[in-house]
Amino acid sequence: MLTDFTNLPIGTFLEDAKGRLAAFNSKYAKTLGLGDKSSSGDKISSLVQSTGASSDINGGENANWREYLSQPDKNATLADWKKQCKTGKTIHIICRLKKASGNEIWVDVKANPAYSADKSLTGYIGTLTDITNQKIFETVLERFKKAVEKTESQIIFTDPKGIILYANEGVEKTTGFSSAELIGTKAGRLWGGLMDKDFYTTLWERISGQKQPFSAELINKKKTGETYYAEINITPVLDATGQIEFFVGIERDITYIKEIDKVKSEFISLASHQLRTPLSSIKWLCELFWQEDVSKLTADQKEVVQKVQNENERLIKLVNSLLNVSRIEAKKITVAPEQTDFNKLVQQTVDSYRRHMADRGVTLTENYQSDLPTVLLDPKLTAEAVGNLVSNAVKYTPQNGHITITTKRDKAGLVLSVADTGIGIPINDQKHIFDRFFRASNANTTLTDGNGLGLYFVKWVAGEHGGRVWFDSKENSGSTFHLAFPITPKS
């Protein structure tokens, strides 16, 4: 029967019983660095008639792959080849070759014996595959394994289906399961499964469907049944065609950090509650001075009372912000949405800052889209979030600057934009701007009494209503913060 392997995507060769090359395709020649050539024997009827076949190609180059064996592997590889030939079974060799160009490559050689009708050996049909990249990967992988084996973090490799291929010592330290217990099992089956189904669906869609990294915090369980908080990062590794070769998963036990954070939050809550009573008393005394004894005070005394009152108000705002943070983390803030006139809420909030703007010489432009529908919002929480944005714009805009307040409806829903001509946010600080207690580097030098909680609260309010907050900013050129709420509230 006529055999044609000219266009096979893998290097293919035929040898006679004496090991002389009878035929090969162009892929075989390319692998050896002999160019886009093939022997005239690509199409043959059988090896039975192949006698005295030449192992040369046009130009006199020897095409037998064994002629390209690298030293010092050559003698051992030839001996292995001869030994396997005697078995009458499939021959399998992995070795290094030096191409015609002088470059060294790793190849995988497989050859099957061919027999005539009378069962005498007529030759071998074989394949030659360049596995250099695979060998490089295996070498890098082994070095990587040695580097990560002793790390505290849990590191695993899985195949594209999530079956564990490798687990470092950190896995046993974290979960209590040994690598021997885990290899061959589905990642997370033994120590996970405590999150809701949507979490794992989103995870798998992200890493397998979208082929993108996934990061999250979650709760897992140890071999003893004890639960712990973990931070995970899972990254798909793709081959040259964009297909997933394997996944790398890194997990860090953050239980201690969570416990410290909880203690800190409890302390903030306790301290804030304890401070409220004396601050309220100071506020009441200041108001009493203004109402009853103001005529008896000298100008200097009035100035002192005013400073006390101003500082007291600042501390009250700080305490309230700290209480908000502790309530948010303890999930003790109740969101009570009601149908709200968005423009009216924004206007009333802006009104409370007009005097402050005037004192600083900051001008204001207001653009309110007139036909906005009412929307389900918690008016108290939303007003506080809007106030934080307006307050920041006023505080960080220099004298004679300008602020623009805009409301509109777009695909994001109802959107408030607060633009200023202030100090802007340095590019390196922008990714942290919504973090708790974070303040931009230039904000710390411009105004020292900020607490870094305002934008954290704004982001939380947006999220609780199914909305979002984002910004555009350039240092020394101002910022524009956008706060959007969906017209149809989240379910």
BALO-185743 format. One record per residue (C-alpha): residue in three letters; x, y, z. Coordinates in nm, 2 decimals. Layout:
atom res:Ala, u:X, v:Y, w:Z
...
***
This chain:
atom res:Met, u:0.00, v:0.00, w:0.00
atom res:Leu, u:0.13, v:0.34, w:-0.09
atom res:Thr, u:0.25, v:0.54, w:0.21
atom res:Asp, u:0.29, v:0.92, w:0.19
atom res:Phe, u:0.42, v:1.11, w:0.49
atom res:Thr, u:0.55, v:1.42, w:0.31
atom res:Asn, u:0.31, v:1.66, w:0.47
atom res:Leu, u:0.30, v:1.51, w:0.82
atom res:Pro, u:0.36, v:1.78, w:1.09
atom res:Ile, u:0.61, v:1.57, w:1.26
atom res:Gly, u:0.96, v:1.46, w:1.14
atom res:Thr, u:0.93, v:1.11, w:1.00
atom res:Phe, u:1.19, v:0.88, w:0.86
atom res:Leu, u:1.23, v:0.53, w:0.73
atom res:Glu, u:1.54, v:0.30, w:0.77
atom res:Asp, u:1.63, v:-0.03, w:0.63
atom res:Ala, u:1.72, v:-0.33, w:0.85
atom res:Lys, u:2.08, v:-0.23, w:0.84
atom res:Gly, u:2.00, v:0.12, w:0.98
atom res:Arg, u:2.05, v:0.30, w:0.65
atom res:Leu, u:1.82, v:0.59, w:0.59
atom res:Ala, u:1.56, v:0.51, w:0.32
atom res:Ala, u:1.33, v:0.81, w:0.32
atom res:Phe, u:1.24, v:1.12, w:0.53
atom res:Asn, u:1.01, v:1.42, w:0.51
atom res:Ser, u:1.08, v:1.79, w:0.51
atom res:Lys, u:0.99, v:1.83, w:0.88
atom res:Tyr, u:1.26, v:1.58, w:0.97
atom res:Ala, u:1.51, v:1.77, w:0.76
atom res:Lys, u:1.41, v:2.11, w:0.92
atom res:Thr, u:1.46, v:1.95, w:1.27
atom res:Leu, u:1.82, v:1.86, w:1.18
atom res:Gly, u:1.88, v:2.21, w:1.02
atom res:Leu, u:1.90, v:2.07, w:0.67
atom res:Gly, u:1.65, v:2.32, w:0.52
atom res:Asp, u:1.32, v:2.25, w:0.36
atom res:Lys, u:1.42, v:1.92, w:0.19
atom res:Ser, u:1.29, v:1.57, w:0.17
atom res:Ser, u:1.42, v:1.25, w:0.02
atom res:Ser, u:1.29, v:1.12, w:-0.31
atom res:Gly, u:1.17, v:0.82, w:-0.12
atom res:Asp, u:0.89, v:1.01, w:0.06
atom res:Lys, u:0.65, v:0.79, w:-0.13
atom res:Ile, u:0.73, v:0.42, w:-0.11
atom res:Ser, u:0.54, v:0.10, w:-0.15
atom res:Ser, u:0.70, v:-0.08, w:0.14
atom res:Leu, u:1.04, v:-0.13, w:0.31
atom res:Val, u:1.06, v:-0.48, w:0.17
atom res:Gln, u:1.22, v:-0.36, w:-0.15
atom res:Ser, u:1.44, v:-0.09, w:0.03
atom res:Thr, u:1.79, v:-0.21, w:-0.02
atom res:Gly, u:2.10, v:0.00, w:-0.05
atom res:Ala, u:1.91, v:0.32, w:0.01
atom res:Ser, u:2.13, v:0.63, w:0.03
atom res:Ser, u:2.15, v:0.82, w:0.36
atom res:Asp, u:2.26, v:1.14, w:0.18
atom res:Ile, u:2.04, v:1.42, w:0.05
atom res:Asn, u:2.11, v:1.66, w:-0.24
atom res:Gly, u:2.44, v:1.84, w:-0.17
atom res:Gly, u:2.61, v:1.55, w:0.00
atom res:Glu, u:2.48, v:1.61, w:0.36
atom res:Asn, u:2.43, v:1.31, w:0.57
atom res:Ala, u:2.06, v:1.30, w:0.69
atom res:Asn, u:2.08, v:1.01, w:0.94
atom res:Trp, u:1.99, v:1.16, w:1.27
atom res:Arg, u:2.25, v:0.95, w:1.46
atom res:Glu, u:2.53, v:1.13, w:1.27
atom res:Tyr, u:2.42, v:1.45, w:1.46
atom res:Leu, u:2.45, v:1.30, w:1.81
atom res:Ser, u:2.62, v:1.53, w:2.05
atom res:Gln, u:2.93, v:1.44, w:2.25
atom res:Pro, u:2.96, v:1.31, w:2.52
atom res:Asp, u:2.62, v:1.14, w:2.47
atom res:Lys, u:2.70, v:0.98, w:2.13
atom res:Asn, u:2.85, v:0.64, w:2.23
atom res:Ala, u:2.59, v:0.58, w:2.51
atom res:Thr, u:2.30, v:0.67, w:2.28
atom res:Leu, u:2.43, v:0.45, w:2.00
atom res:Ala, u:2.47, v:0.16, w:2.24
atom res:Asp, u:2.12, v:0.22, w:2.37
atom res:Trp, u:1.98, v:0.22, w:2.02
atom res:Lys, u:2.14, v:-0.11, w:1.93
atom res:Lys, u:2.02, v:-0.27, w:2.26
atom res:Gln, u:1.66, v:-0.17, w:2.19
atom res:Cys, u:1.68, v:-0.28, w:1.83
atom res:Lys, u:1.74, v:-0.63, w:1.96
atom res:Thr, u:1.42, v:-0.64, w:2.15
atom res:Gly, u:1.20, v:-0.62, w:1.84
atom res:Lys, u:0.98, v:-0.37, w:2.02
atom res:Thr, u:0.93, v:0.01, w:1.99
atom res:Ile, u:1.25, v:0.20, w:2.03
atom res:His, u:1.24, v:0.52, w:2.23
atom res:Ile, u:1.54, v:0.75, w:2.27
atom res:Ile, u:1.57, v:1.10, w:2.42
atom res:Cys, u:1.90, v:1.26, w:2.33
atom res:Arg, u:2.08, v:1.57, w:2.23
atom res:Leu, u:2.17, v:1.65, w:1.86
atom res:Lys, u:2.39, v:1.91, w:1.71
atom res:Lys, u:2.22, v:2.05, w:1.41
atom res:Ala, u:2.39, v:2.13, w:1.08
atom res:Ser, u:2.40, v:2.50, w:1.20
atom res:Gly, u:2.59, v:2.39, w:1.51
atom res:Asn, u:2.30, v:2.46, w:1.75
atom res:Glu, u:2.23, v:2.19, w:2.00
atom res:Ile, u:1.88, v:2.06, w:2.05
atom res:Trp, u:1.70, v:1.79, w:2.25
atom res:Val, u:1.50, v:1.54, w:2.04
atom res:Asp, u:1.25, v:1.26, w:2.11
atom res:Val, u:1.31, v:0.96, w:1.87
atom res:Lys, u:1.06, v:0.68, w:1.84
atom res:Ala, u:1.09, v:0.40, w:1.59
atom res:Asn, u:0.88, v:0.09, w:1.53
atom res:Pro, u:1.02, v:-0.22, w:1.35
atom res:Ala, u:0.86, v:-0.32, w:1.01
atom res:Tyr, u:0.83, v:-0.68, w:0.89
atom res:Ser, u:0.78, v:-0.85, w:0.56
atom res:Ala, u:0.51, v:-1.11, w:0.50
atom res:Asp, u:0.75, v:-1.39, w:0.61
atom res:Lys, u:0.80, v:-1.19, w:0.94
atom res:Ser, u:1.16, v:-1.09, w:0.86
atom res:Leu, u:1.27, v:-0.75, w:0.97
atom res:Thr, u:1.28, v:-0.50, w:0.68
atom res:Gly, u:1.35, v:-0.18, w:0.86
atom res:Tyr, u:1.21, v:0.09, w:1.10
atom res:Ile, u:0.95, v:0.36, w:1.07
atom res:Gly, u:1.03, v:0.64, w:1.31
atom res:Thr, u:0.96, v:1.00, w:1.42
atom res:Leu, u:1.20, v:1.27, w:1.53
atom res:Thr, u:1.06, v:1.55, w:1.75
atom res:Asp, u:1.23, v:1.86, w:1.87
atom res:Ile, u:1.17, v:1.88, w:2.25
atom res:Thr, u:1.42, v:2.15, w:2.33
atom res:Asn, u:1.16, v:2.39, w:2.47
atom res:Gln, u:1.01, v:2.11, w:2.68
atom res:Lys, u:1.35, v:2.03, w:2.82
atom res:Ile, u:1.42, v:2.39, w:2.90
atom res:Phe, u:1.09, v:2.41, w:3.08
atom res:Glu, u:1.16, v:2.10, w:3.28
atom res:Thr, u:1.50, v:2.24, w:3.38
atom res:Val, u:1.35, v:2.57, w:3.48
atom res:Leu, u:1.07, v:2.39, w:3.66
atom res:Glu, u:1.31, v:2.18, w:3.86
atom res:Arg, u:1.50, v:2.49, w:3.96
atom res:Phe, u:1.17, v:2.66, w:4.05
atom res:Lys, u:1.07, v:2.36, w:4.26
atom res:Lys, u:1.40, v:2.38, w:4.45
atom res:Ala, u:1.35, v:2.75, w:4.51
atom res:Val, u:0.99, v:2.72, w:4.64
atom res:Glu, u:1.01, v:2.39, w:4.82
atom res:Lys, u:1.10, v:2.55, w:5.15
atom res:Thr, u:0.89, v:2.86, w:5.13
atom res:Glu, u:0.62, v:2.92, w:5.38
atom res:Ser, u:0.35, v:2.99, w:5.12
atom res:Gln, u:0.16, v:2.70, w:4.98
atom res:Ile, u:0.25, v:2.65, w:4.61
atom res:Ile, u:0.09, v:2.39, w:4.38
atom res:Phe, u:0.10, v:2.31, w:4.01
atom res:Thr, u:-0.20, v:2.15, w:3.84
atom res:Asp, u:-0.28, v:2.03, w:3.50
atom res:Pro, u:-0.55, v:2.21, w:3.29
atom res:Lys, u:-0.82, v:2.02, w:3.47
atom res:Gly, u:-0.70, v:2.12, w:3.81
atom res:Ile, u:-0.54, v:1.79, w:3.91
atom res:Ile, u:-0.24, v:1.85, w:4.13
atom res:Leu, u:0.09, v:1.76, w:3.98
atom res:Tyr, u:0.32, v:1.92, w:4.24
atom res:Ala, u:0.28, v:2.05, w:4.60
atom res:Asn, u:0.56, v:2.21, w:4.80
atom res:Glu, u:0.63, v:2.16, w:5.17
atom res:Gly, u:0.43, v:2.48, w:5.25
atom res:Val, u:0.11, v:2.29, w:5.16
atom res:Glu, u:0.15, v:2.05, w:5.45
atom res:Lys, u:0.24, v:2.34, w:5.69
atom res:Thr, u:-0.07, v:2.52, w:5.59
atom res:Thr, u:-0.33, v:2.24, w:5.54
atom res:Gly, u:-0.18, v:1.94, w:5.72
atom res:Phe, u:-0.20, v:1.73, w:5.41
atom res:Ser, u:0.12, v:1.59, w:5.27
atom res:Ser, u:0.21, v:1.63, w:4.90
atom res:Ala, u:0.17, v:1.26, w:4.86
atom res:Glu, u:-0.19, v:1.29, w:4.98
atom res:Leu, u:-0.26, v:1.57, w:4.74
atom res:Ile, u:-0.09, v:1.48, w:4.42
atom res:Gly, u:-0.35, v:1.33, w:4.18
atom res:Thr, u:-0.64, v:1.50, w:4.35
atom res:Lys, u:-0.85, v:1.80, w:4.24
atom res:Ala, u:-0.70, v:2.12, w:4.38
atom res:Gly, u:-0.89, v:2.24, w:4.69
atom res:Arg, u:-1.10, v:1.92, w:4.72
atom res:Leu, u:-0.94, v:1.82, w:5.05
atom res:Trp, u:-0.89, v:2.16, w:5.20
atom res:Gly, u:-1.15, v:2.39, w:5.03
atom res:Gly, u:-1.52, v:2.39, w:4.95
atom res:Leu, u:-1.63, v:2.63, w:5.22
atom res:Met, u:-1.72, v:2.92, w:5.00
atom res:Asp, u:-2.05, v:2.94, w:4.81
atom res:Lys, u:-2.09, v:2.78, w:4.46
atom res:Asp, u:-2.07, v:3.12, w:4.28
atom res:Phe, u:-1.73, v:3.18, w:4.42
atom res:Tyr, u:-1.58, v:2.87, w:4.26
atom res:Thr, u:-1.78, v:2.92, w:3.94
atom res:Thr, u:-1.63, v:3.27, w:3.91
atom res:Leu, u:-1.28, v:3.13, w:3.99
atom res:Trp, u:-1.29, v:2.86, w:3.73
atom res:Glu, u:-1.44, v:3.08, w:3.46
atom res:Arg, u:-1.17, v:3.34, w:3.52
atom res:Ile, u:-0.87, v:3.10, w:3.51
atom res:Ser, u:-1.00, v:2.84, w:3.26
atom res:Gly, u:-1.25, v:3.03, w:3.04
atom res:Gln, u:-1.09, v:3.37, w:3.03
atom res:Lys, u:-0.73, v:3.24, w:3.09
atom res:Gln, u:-0.66, v:3.52, w:3.34
atom res:Pro, u:-0.51, v:3.53, w:3.69
atom res:Phe, u:-0.75, v:3.51, w:3.98
atom res:Ser, u:-0.69, v:3.66, w:4.33
atom res:Ala, u:-0.91, v:3.65, w:4.63
atom res:Glu, u:-0.94, v:3.60, w:5.01
atom res:Leu, u:-1.14, v:3.29, w:5.13
atom res:Ile, u:-1.19, v:3.05, w:5.41
atom res:Asn, u:-1.04, v:2.70, w:5.39
atom res:Lys, u:-1.00, v:2.41, w:5.63
atom res:Lys, u:-0.71, v:2.21, w:5.75
atom res:Lys, u:-0.68, v:1.83, w:5.78
atom res:Thr, u:-0.79, v:1.86, w:6.14
atom res:Gly, u:-1.11, v:2.04, w:6.04
atom res:Glu, u:-0.99, v:2.38, w:6.17
atom res:Thr, u:-1.07, v:2.67, w:5.94
atom res:Tyr, u:-0.83, v:2.94, w:5.84
atom res:Tyr, u:-0.83, v:3.26, w:5.63
atom res:Ala, u:-0.63, v:3.24, w:5.31
atom res:Glu, u:-0.52, v:3.47, w:5.03
atom res:Ile, u:-0.49, v:3.29, w:4.69
atom res:Asn, u:-0.34, v:3.37, w:4.36
atom res:Ile, u:-0.39, v:3.14, w:4.07
atom res:Thr, u:-0.23, v:3.19, w:3.73
atom res:Pro, u:-0.28, v:2.99, w:3.41
atom res:Val, u:0.04, v:2.92, w:3.21
atom res:Leu, u:-0.02, v:2.91, w:2.83
atom res:Asp, u:0.17, v:2.74, w:2.55
atom res:Ala, u:0.27, v:2.90, w:2.22
atom res:Thr, u:-0.08, v:2.84, w:2.08
atom res:Gly, u:-0.26, v:3.01, w:2.37
atom res:Gln, u:-0.37, v:2.68, w:2.53
atom res:Ile, u:-0.34, v:2.62, w:2.90
atom res:Glu, u:-0.04, v:2.40, w:2.99
atom res:Phe, u:-0.08, v:2.41, w:3.37
atom res:Phe, u:-0.19, v:2.63, w:3.66
atom res:Val, u:0.03, v:2.77, w:3.93
atom res:Gly, u:-0.15, v:2.83, w:4.26
atom res:Ile, u:-0.01, v:3.02, w:4.56
atom res:Glu, u:-0.19, v:3.03, w:4.89
atom res:Arg, u:-0.09, v:3.23, w:5.20
atom res:Asp, u:-0.24, v:3.17, w:5.55
atom res:Ile, u:-0.36, v:3.52, w:5.66
atom res:Thr, u:-0.55, v:3.41, w:5.97
atom res:Tyr, u:-0.30, v:3.59, w:6.20
atom res:Ile, u:-0.34, v:3.91, w:6.00
atom res:Lys, u:-0.71, v:3.88, w:6.01
atom res:Glu, u:-0.71, v:3.83, w:6.39
atom res:Ile, u:-0.48, v:4.14, w:6.44
atom res:Asp, u:-0.71, v:4.34, w:6.21
atom res:Lys, u:-1.01, v:4.23, w:6.42
atom res:Val, u:-0.84, v:4.34, w:6.74
atom res:Lys, u:-0.75, v:4.67, w:6.59
atom res:Ser, u:-1.10, v:4.73, w:6.47
atom res:Glu, u:-1.24, v:4.64, w:6.81
atom res:Phe, u:-1.00, v:4.88, w:6.97
atom res:Ile, u:-1.09, v:5.16, w:6.73
atom res:Ser, u:-1.46, v:5.10, w:6.80
atom res:Leu, u:-1.41, v:5.10, w:7.18
atom res:Ala, u:-1.18, v:5.40, w:7.18
atom res:Ser, u:-1.42, v:5.59, w:6.95
atom res:His, u:-1.72, v:5.52, w:7.17
atom res:Gln, u:-1.53, v:5.63, w:7.47
atom res:Leu, u:-1.43, v:5.96, w:7.31
atom res:Arg, u:-1.78, v:6.05, w:7.20
atom res:Thr, u:-1.90, v:6.14, w:7.55
atom res:Pro, u:-1.63, v:6.40, w:7.64
atom res:Leu, u:-1.64, v:6.54, w:7.28
atom res:Ser, u:-2.01, v:6.59, w:7.31
atom res:Ser, u:-1.97, v:6.76, w:7.64
atom res:Ile, u:-1.71, v:7.00, w:7.50
atom res:Lys, u:-1.94, v:7.08, w:7.21
atom res:Trp, u:-2.22, v:7.15, w:7.45
atom res:Leu, u:-2.00, v:7.38, w:7.67
atom res:Cys, u:-1.88, v:7.57, w:7.36
atom res:Glu, u:-2.24, v:7.62, w:7.24
atom res:Leu, u:-2.33, v:7.74, w:7.60
atom res:Phe, u:-2.06, v:8.00, w:7.59
atom res:Trp, u:-2.19, v:8.14, w:7.26
atom res:Gln, u:-2.55, v:8.14, w:7.38
atom res:Glu, u:-2.52, v:8.29, w:7.73
atom res:Asp, u:-2.18, v:8.43, w:7.80
atom res:Val, u:-2.06, v:8.57, w:7.47
atom res:Ser, u:-2.10, v:8.93, w:7.58
atom res:Lys, u:-1.87, v:8.87, w:7.88
atom res:Leu, u:-1.59, v:8.73, w:7.66
atom res:Thr, u:-1.30, v:8.94, w:7.53
atom res:Ala, u:-1.20, v:8.92, w:7.17
atom res:Asp, u:-0.91, v:8.69, w:7.26
atom res:Gln, u:-1.14, v:8.47, w:7.46
atom res:Lys, u:-1.39, v:8.44, w:7.18
atom res:Glu, u:-1.11, v:8.34, w:6.95
atom res:Val, u:-1.00, v:8.07, w:7.19
atom res:Val, u:-1.35, v:7.94, w:7.23
atom res:Gln, u:-1.39, v:7.93, w:6.85
atom res:Lys, u:-1.06, v:7.74, w:6.81
atom res:Val, u:-1.17, v:7.49, w:7.07
atom res:Gln, u:-1.51, v:7.45, w:6.89
atom res:Asn, u:-1.34, v:7.40, w:6.55
atom res:Glu, u:-1.09, v:7.14, w:6.68
atom res:Asn, u:-1.37, v:6.97, w:6.87
atom res:Glu, u:-1.58, v:6.94, w:6.55
atom res:Arg, u:-1.28, v:6.80, w:6.37
atom res:Leu, u:-1.23, v:6.54, w:6.64
atom res:Ile, u:-1.60, v:6.45, w:6.63
atom res:Lys, u:-1.57, v:6.40, w:6.25
atom res:Leu, u:-1.27, v:6.18, w:6.30
atom res:Val, u:-1.44, v:5.97, w:6.57
atom res:Asn, u:-1.75, v:5.93, w:6.35
atom res:Ser, u:-1.52, v:5.82, w:6.06
atom res:Leu, u:-1.35, v:5.56, w:6.28
atom res:Leu, u:-1.69, v:5.43, w:6.40
atom res:Asn, u:-1.80, v:5.40, w:6.04
atom res:Val, u:-1.50, v:5.19, w:5.96
atom res:Ser, u:-1.55, v:4.96, w:6.26
atom res:Arg, u:-1.92, v:4.92, w:6.18
atom res:Ile, u:-1.84, v:4.85, w:5.81
atom res:Glu, u:-1.59, v:4.58, w:5.91
atom res:Ala, u:-1.83, v:4.43, w:6.16
atom res:Lys, u:-2.11, v:4.45, w:5.91
atom res:Lys, u:-2.32, v:4.65, w:6.16
atom res:Ile, u:-2.42, v:4.94, w:5.93
atom res:Thr, u:-2.77, v:4.89, w:5.81
atom res:Val, u:-2.84, v:5.02, w:5.46
atom res:Ala, u:-3.20, v:5.15, w:5.44
atom res:Pro, u:-3.27, v:5.25, w:5.08
atom res:Glu, u:-3.57, v:5.47, w:4.98
atom res:Gln, u:-3.68, v:5.65, w:4.67
atom res:Thr, u:-3.45, v:5.95, w:4.66
atom res:Asp, u:-3.43, v:6.27, w:4.45
atom res:Phe, u:-3.06, v:6.24, w:4.35
atom res:Asn, u:-3.03, v:6.61, w:4.24
atom res:Lys, u:-3.19, v:6.74, w:4.56
atom res:Leu, u:-2.96, v:6.52, w:4.78
atom res:Val, u:-2.65, v:6.64, w:4.60
atom res:Gln, u:-2.76, v:7.01, w:4.61
atom res:Gln, u:-2.83, v:7.00, w:4.98
atom res:Thr, u:-2.50, v:6.84, w:5.05
atom res:Val, u:-2.31, v:7.10, w:4.83
atom res:Asp, u:-2.50, v:7.38, w:5.01
atom res:Ser, u:-2.34, v:7.29, w:5.34
atom res:Tyr, u:-1.99, v:7.36, w:5.19
atom res:Arg, u:-2.07, v:7.69, w:5.02
atom res:Arg, u:-1.94, v:7.90, w:5.31
atom res:His, u:-1.62, v:7.70, w:5.32
atom res:Met, u:-1.57, v:7.75, w:4.94
atom res:Ala, u:-1.63, v:8.12, w:4.98
atom res:Asp, u:-1.38, v:8.15, w:5.27
atom res:Arg, u:-1.11, v:7.99, w:5.04
atom res:Gly, u:-1.21, v:8.19, w:4.74
atom res:Val, u:-1.30, v:7.88, w:4.55
atom res:Thr, u:-1.56, v:7.93, w:4.27
atom res:Leu, u:-1.83, v:7.67, w:4.20
atom res:Thr, u:-2.01, v:7.56, w:3.88
atom res:Glu, u:-2.32, v:7.33, w:3.91
atom res:Asn, u:-2.47, v:7.13, w:3.62
atom res:Tyr, u:-2.76, v:6.92, w:3.72
atom res:Gln, u:-2.95, v:6.71, w:3.46
atom res:Ser, u:-3.31, v:6.81, w:3.51
atom res:Asp, u:-3.49, v:6.49, w:3.41
atom res:Leu, u:-3.32, v:6.24, w:3.64
atom res:Pro, u:-3.55, v:5.97, w:3.79
atom res:Thr, u:-3.57, v:5.90, w:4.16
atom res:Val, u:-3.35, v:5.61, w:4.27
atom res:Leu, u:-3.34, v:5.37, w:4.56
atom res:Leu, u:-3.06, v:5.50, w:4.79
atom res:Asp, u:-2.99, v:5.53, w:5.16
atom res:Pro, u:-3.01, v:5.91, w:5.18
atom res:Lys, u:-2.80, v:5.94, w:5.50
atom res:Leu, u:-2.51, v:5.72, w:5.38
atom res:Thr, u:-2.52, v:5.86, w:5.03
atom res:Ala, u:-2.52, v:6.22, w:5.15
atom res:Glu, u:-2.22, v:6.14, w:5.37
atom res:Ala, u:-2.04, v:5.99, w:5.07
atom res:Val, u:-2.12, v:6.29, w:4.85
atom res:Gly, u:-2.01, v:6.51, w:5.13
atom res:Asn, u:-1.67, v:6.33, w:5.14
atom res:Leu, u:-1.61, v:6.40, w:4.77
atom res:Val, u:-1.71, v:6.76, w:4.79
atom res:Ser, u:-1.51, v:6.81, w:5.11
atom res:Asn, u:-1.20, v:6.67, w:4.95
atom res:Ala, u:-1.24, v:6.89, w:4.65
atom res:Val, u:-1.26, v:7.20, w:4.87
atom res:Lys, u:-0.97, v:7.10, w:5.10
atom res:Tyr, u:-0.73, v:7.02, w:4.82
atom res:Thr, u:-0.81, v:7.30, w:4.58
atom res:Pro, u:-0.60, v:7.61, w:4.64
atom res:Gln, u:-0.74, v:7.96, w:4.69
atom res:Asn, u:-0.90, v:8.10, w:4.37
atom res:Gly, u:-0.94, v:7.75, w:4.24
atom res:His, u:-1.26, v:7.61, w:4.08
atom res:Ile, u:-1.49, v:7.31, w:4.15
atom res:Thr, u:-1.75, v:7.17, w:3.91
atom res:Ile, u:-2.04, v:6.96, w:4.03
atom res:Thr, u:-2.23, v:6.76, w:3.76
atom res:Thr, u:-2.51, v:6.50, w:3.76
atom res:Lys, u:-2.62, v:6.31, w:3.47
atom res:Arg, u:-2.77, v:5.98, w:3.35
atom res:Asp, u:-2.57, v:5.74, w:3.14
atom res:Lys, u:-2.51, v:5.37, w:3.09
atom res:Ala, u:-2.36, v:5.35, w:3.44
atom res:Gly, u:-2.69, v:5.48, w:3.59
atom res:Leu, u:-2.71, v:5.81, w:3.78
atom res:Val, u:-2.36, v:5.97, w:3.80
atom res:Leu, u:-2.22, v:6.25, w:4.01
atom res:Ser, u:-1.89, v:6.40, w:3.90
atom res:Val, u:-1.69, v:6.63, w:4.13
atom res:Ala, u:-1.41, v:6.80, w:3.94
atom res:Asp, u:-1.15, v:7.03, w:4.10
atom res:Thr, u:-0.84, v:7.23, w:4.00
atom res:Gly, u:-0.65, v:7.11, w:4.30
atom res:Ile, u:-0.33, v:6.92, w:4.38
atom res:Gly, u:-0.42, v:6.60, w:4.20
atom res:Ile, u:-0.31, v:6.25, w:4.29
atom res:Pro, u:0.05, v:6.12, w:4.21
atom res:Ile, u:0.04, v:5.83, w:3.97
atom res:Asn, u:0.21, v:5.60, w:4.22
atom res:Asp, u:-0.06, v:5.67, w:4.48
atom res:Gln, u:-0.36, v:5.62, w:4.26
atom res:Lys, u:-0.40, v:5.24, w:4.31
atom res:His, u:-0.42, v:5.29, w:4.68
atom res:Ile, u:-0.65, v:5.59, w:4.70
atom res:Phe, u:-0.95, v:5.40, w:4.82
atom res:Asp, u:-0.76, v:5.20, w:5.08
atom res:Arg, u:-0.84, v:5.25, w:5.44
atom res:Phe, u:-0.62, v:5.51, w:5.62
atom res:Phe, u:-0.44, v:5.59, w:5.29
atom res:Arg, u:-0.35, v:5.94, w:5.20
atom res:Ala, u:-0.17, v:6.06, w:4.89
atom res:Ser, u:0.19, v:6.18, w:4.95
atom res:Asn, u:0.11, v:6.53, w:4.84
atom res:Ala, u:-0.20, v:6.54, w:5.05
atom res:Asn, u:0.00, v:6.47, w:5.36
atom res:Thr, u:0.22, v:6.78, w:5.30
atom res:Thr, u:-0.07, v:7.00, w:5.19
atom res:Leu, u:-0.31, v:6.92, w:5.47
atom res:Thr, u:-0.19, v:6.74, w:5.78
atom res:Asp, u:-0.52, v:6.67, w:5.95
atom res:Gly, u:-0.68, v:6.42, w:5.71
atom res:Asn, u:-0.75, v:6.06, w:5.82
atom res:Gly, u:-0.76, v:5.86, w:5.49
atom res:Leu, u:-1.11, v:5.72, w:5.56
atom res:Gly, u:-1.33, v:5.94, w:5.34
atom res:Leu, u:-1.27, v:5.77, w:5.01
atom res:Tyr, u:-1.28, v:5.43, w:5.17
atom res:Phe, u:-1.63, v:5.51, w:5.30
atom res:Val, u:-1.73, v:5.64, w:4.96
atom res:Lys, u:-1.63, v:5.32, w:4.79
atom res:Trp, u:-1.81, v:5.11, w:5.05
atom res:Val, u:-2.13, v:5.31, w:5.00
atom res:Ala, u:-2.11, v:5.27, w:4.62
atom res:Gly, u:-2.06, v:4.90, w:4.66
atom res:Glu, u:-2.35, v:4.86, w:4.90
atom res:His, u:-2.58, v:5.01, w:4.64
atom res:Gly, u:-2.44, v:4.81, w:4.35
atom res:Gly, u:-2.27, v:5.12, w:4.22
atom res:Arg, u:-1.90, v:5.22, w:4.18
atom res:Val, u:-1.66, v:5.51, w:4.22
atom res:Trp, u:-1.37, v:5.60, w:4.00
atom res:Phe, u:-1.16, v:5.90, w:3.92
atom res:Asp, u:-0.93, v:6.08, w:3.67
atom res:Ser, u:-0.64, v:6.27, w:3.81
atom res:Lys, u:-0.31, v:6.42, w:3.73
atom res:Glu, u:-0.07, v:6.56, w:3.99
atom res:Asn, u:-0.09, v:6.94, w:4.00
atom res:Ser, u:-0.37, v:6.95, w:3.75
atom res:Gly, u:-0.67, v:6.85, w:3.96
atom res:Ser, u:-0.90, v:6.54, w:4.00
atom res:Thr, u:-1.25, v:6.44, w:3.89
atom res:Phe, u:-1.43, v:6.18, w:4.10
atom res:His, u:-1.73, v:5.99, w:3.96
atom res:Leu, u:-1.99, v:5.83, w:4.18
atom res:Ala, u:-2.24, v:5.61, w:4.00
atom res:Phe, u:-2.56, v:5.44, w:4.13
atom res:Pro, u:-2.76, v:5.20, w:3.91
atom res:Ile, u:-3.12, v:5.30, w:3.84
atom res:Thr, u:-3.22, v:4.94, w:3.90
atom res:Pro, u:-3.08, v:4.86, w:4.24
atom res:Lys, u:-2.89, v:4.54, w:4.30
atom res:Ser, u:-3.10, v:4.25, w:4.41
***
